[in-house]
C-alpha cells in the first residue's frame, strides 16, 4: 500500500512539474552556426552574449531566458536542428508563453548589422526580447 501511495505521489509531482513548465513564460534564443565561422558569424554570437549578459542576466538565472549556440553541422541529429530544419546559419528567438510558441527569425538582421553596425543589431535584438516579456 505504501508503494502505491508513493507511486501516486511521484506521478502527481511529475504532472505538476510538467504543468508548471508549460505555464512558464520563456524566451529561447538559438544561434545555429557552421563549424567554420566567418567574422560576421563570430560577431553575431559576440553581440548575443554581450546583450544577454548586460540586459538579461537575471532572466537567465531564473530560467526565463535560454541561449544556445549550436553547430548545426556537427549536431545534425539534434532535435532542434531537425525541428527547425536548419541548413544554414540561423538566429531564432522563440517566445514560449504557457505552451504557445511564437518564432521570430532574426537571421537577416544579424548578418546585416552584427559586424558593421553592432549597436543597431543589439538594439533590434533587445527590442525583440523585450517584446516577448511584455
C-alpha atoms as one frame of an Amber mdcrd trajectory, in Angstrom:
protein
   0.000   0.000   0.000   2.866   2.373   0.851   4.464   1.723  -2.545   1.214
   2.566  -4.308   0.856   5.801  -2.338   4.469   6.766  -3.098   3.974   5.984
  -6.771   0.818   8.110  -6.878   2.619  10.961  -5.116   5.568  10.750  -7.543
   3.199  10.816 -10.526   1.341  13.811  -9.087   4.597  15.716  -8.544   5.761
  14.855 -12.069   2.489  16.024 -13.603   2.524  19.225 -11.533   6.125  19.957
 -12.536   5.300  19.400 -16.213   2.235  21.641 -15.942   4.284  24.392 -14.302
   6.901  24.252 -17.069   4.104  24.634 -19.623   2.797  27.694 -17.757   6.141
  29.496 -17.675   6.942  32.410 -19.894  10.269  31.575 -21.536  12.352  33.150
 -24.282  14.636  30.759 -26.121  17.396  32.124 -28.357  19.131  29.695 -30.688
  22.056  30.654 -32.875  22.813  27.893 -35.362  26.250  28.191 -36.969  28.691
  26.229 -39.102  31.953  24.667 -37.948  33.995  27.174 -39.958  32.838  30.621
 -38.942  33.429  33.939 -40.659  33.970  37.267 -38.893  30.251  38.077 -39.173
  29.251  34.746 -37.607  31.591  35.423 -34.700  30.264  38.984 -34.366  26.684
  37.687 -34.155  27.496  35.367 -31.266  29.604  38.005 -29.517  26.754  40.529
 -29.727  24.264  37.950 -28.474  26.386  37.082 -25.461  27.123  40.719 -24.582
  23.472  41.742 -24.914  22.222  38.831 -22.816  24.855  39.339 -20.100  24.228
  43.091 -19.933  20.427  43.146 -20.071  19.051  39.719 -19.191  21.361  38.117
 -16.631  18.564  37.777 -14.046  16.217  36.278 -16.650  18.867  33.671 -17.483
  19.376  32.890 -13.784  15.598  32.487 -13.301  15.300  30.237 -16.359  13.157
  32.772 -18.210  15.730  33.202 -20.991  17.731  30.413 -22.589  20.543  30.964
 -25.087  22.254  28.197 -27.021  24.841  28.382 -29.749  24.599  25.220 -31.838
  26.918  23.947 -34.551  24.323  22.568 -36.965  26.978  20.712 -38.970  28.103
  18.570 -36.035  24.670  18.431 -34.399  22.729  17.309 -37.500  20.780  14.781
 -35.456  19.762  17.150 -32.673  16.079  17.689 -32.048  16.383  21.465 -32.558
  18.215  21.176 -35.901  15.564  18.734 -37.123  12.608  20.639 -35.681  13.557
  23.954 -37.286  15.005  22.322 -40.436  18.303  24.182 -40.085  20.519  24.053
 -43.179  22.374  27.363 -42.891  23.360  29.829 -40.166  20.160  30.929 -38.427
  19.197  33.090 -35.451  15.840  32.289 -33.879  14.001  33.781 -30.918  11.195
  31.580 -29.659   8.736  33.037 -27.195   7.005  30.308 -25.220   4.046  31.561
 -23.213   2.131  28.800 -21.438   2.938  26.283 -24.159   2.052  28.598 -27.046
   5.129  29.415 -29.141   5.901  32.377 -31.373   9.001  32.229 -33.559  10.975
  35.250 -34.751  13.758  34.770 -37.299  16.454  37.446 -36.899  18.956  35.872
 -39.288  18.754  38.622 -41.891  19.183  41.424 -39.337  22.013  39.556 -37.619
  24.028  39.195 -40.811  23.261  42.719 -41.949  24.237  44.538 -38.748  26.211
  42.397 -36.261  29.588  43.169 -37.788  29.108  46.541 -39.488  26.677  48.151
 -37.046  26.663  46.088 -33.830  24.837  48.752 -31.820  21.917  48.592 -34.263
  21.878  44.791 -34.076  21.920  44.868 -30.269  19.061  47.393 -30.328  16.972
  45.153 -32.622  17.767  42.099 -30.505  16.872  43.874 -27.256  13.628  45.157
 -28.743  12.575  41.661 -29.876  13.405  40.114 -26.487  11.600  42.915 -24.631
   8.538  42.380 -26.830   8.415  38.812 -25.549   8.453  39.859 -21.893   5.643
  42.416 -22.255
